[in-house]
């Protein structure tokens, strides 16, 4: 059997090495257009920022090392320019010599990845992208002596690039067409990220676009001019599916190659993996693009199993992702509230602001967690978290629970590792389960930060149950301050009608809401408390 793999790195090399472990007799050829077949592309921004100091640390394997250990025929700087499915052959061009030749295959794996999107605008040829080691080298050269930089796009790569440019003491501006950074997240969860970036000196131009790039400046859509010795484009990626499209393979609505749950394309004996394919969404079951390294690695291993005849199935994708932003960790899995709302799917929202570990143990930091739940089935639809230590493990637990079909209210039953320096006896994940169970059973009712104005207009009275000192430092306009410990004796001061209770993060508000409900009042708690409302409304006016 001869297997040819077009494209290396995560998907292609995972497939090649797994296939060798399964079938020693197979002839395995890897054709890679670039200079490097195996490198840590997620580490590229951190080399530019000096966090990773040795360039060679990013180069994981070479054609020589892969040939020695796995007997792989790896050819770098070999570009596949045509695919003949009927003839089971490829036309390959040696980029150094220009010579073209035909390579046959029994089975073909396409792992061509995704390319950076570069919008057409005057001067765009000066803009740089960051997808591979060659791109990194070009950016590194351009940064020599640079004093200012503009990053177009505030997604994962854009935010990481901004952080690492600041590490090099380069004055950095991020220009983002949308009204928030990290557009996959909900606005109140992205607000602390924007605040963190500004605190570290990043200038954010939200709701703006580049209109032109000049020698050492850029011009925004509102005609303002910003210094820019270096310009980095990070507005997104698109699947590199031209080869497949021209060969007649089915292409999906997102531009990716259509594959089934065994990674087979529409043409027999041709498979595809990684950023170039459309994956099945875990929430909707529809096709989606998930340009993430872990998904590509997983699919690379799986396609080797399929070719070897093993019973492998590609699971749905949740889009679980994480990144560091200066002193913050940001993570997400599944769908956001705005995505659920746009799709017209019913959902329930829970916000929590727990400490990462026991409060009596030193250096406990607060994190913000958001959980999205199906109100009928109690199914977990998505989660987001922002904070310091502990964000990673909480999102991983929630992603695992989501994949395993554990209902939201059953999170309270998970037996999670505990010691005071790592967590709390009631872990933040367990607390989300308690909250979900309260909502599921009707023990508590909540409102969201964006529903407050409508509730007050409809006649609800806002009651702040925090301390007078907290109240004086900032509250929802028009709220009546009755501290929780005084509420039993002072409940009569609340005017007749519905009551909207809130505290700092929701916990005291929950107790107050239960108390007022049992005193016969129509009371609801502000989910996530004043902190969630403050983050969201502050973000709206920036």
Helices and strands as residue ranges (DSSP letters): E 2-6, H 9-22, E 27-32, E 38-39, G 41-43, H 44-48, G 55-58, E 59-61, H 63-70, E 73-76, E 78-84, E 89-94, E 100-104, E 107-110, E 114-116, G 124-126, H 133-143, E 148-152, H 156-167, E 171-176, H 187-199, E 203-206, E 210-213, E 217-220, E 225-227, E 230-233, E 237-239, H 242-246, E 257-258, E 270-272, G 274-276, E 277-280, E 287-288, H 293-307, E 321-325, E 328-334, H 337-343, E 348-352, E 368-373, E 380-387, H 391-403, G 408-413, H 428-441, E 446-447, G 449-451, H 452-457, E 461-464, H 468-473, E 480-481, G 484-486, H 487-490, G 491-493, E 499-502, H 507-518, E 523-526, H 529-541
